[in-house]
Amino acid sequence: MNSFDEFLAMGGYGFYVWTAYGIGFVVLVMNVVLPLIQRKQFLRELALKQKRVKK
């Protein structure tokens, strides 16, 4: 188990390395999730506009 602890510590730079990985992961997830949310919102607004035009 000692080698795993050393792996996580990354020679004393573990905090910075894992923080960078965490930030990178969050950015990648946001690049997928935010456009999906915006698309859903856009389609909802478009449907409302079409309902108004049809009346």
N, C-alpha and C positions, 0 to 999 in steps of 0.2 A: 504494500500500500504506500510505501514511502516514495516510490518512483511516480505514483499518481499525484502525490502532493507536490513533488518537484515539478511535474508537468504543469499543474495548475499555477504554481508560483512563477514559472517561466523565468527562472534566474533572477527573481526580484522585480521583474517587470510585468507580472501577471495581472495586476490591477489595470494597468494601461492597455495591455493586450486584450483582456476580456472586455473592458469597457469599449474599446474600438470595435470588437466583434459585435457587441450588443448594439451599439449605435448603427453599425452597418446593417445588421439584421432588421432593426426597426425601420430604417430608411427603405430597405427592400420591400418590407411588408406594406409600408405606406404607399409605395409606388404601385402596388397591386390593388390595395383596398380603396384608396381615395378615388381613383377613376371609376371604380364600380359604384361607389356611393354617388358620385357626381352624375353618372349615367342614369342611375335610378331616379335621381332628383330631376334631371333634365326630362326624362320620359314622362314623369308625373306632371311636370309643368306643361309639357307639350299636350298631354291628354286634356288637361284643364282648359288650355287655350282652344283646342279643337271643339270641346263641348260648348264653349262660349260662342264660337263662330257658327256652329250649327243651329243655335237657338234663334 
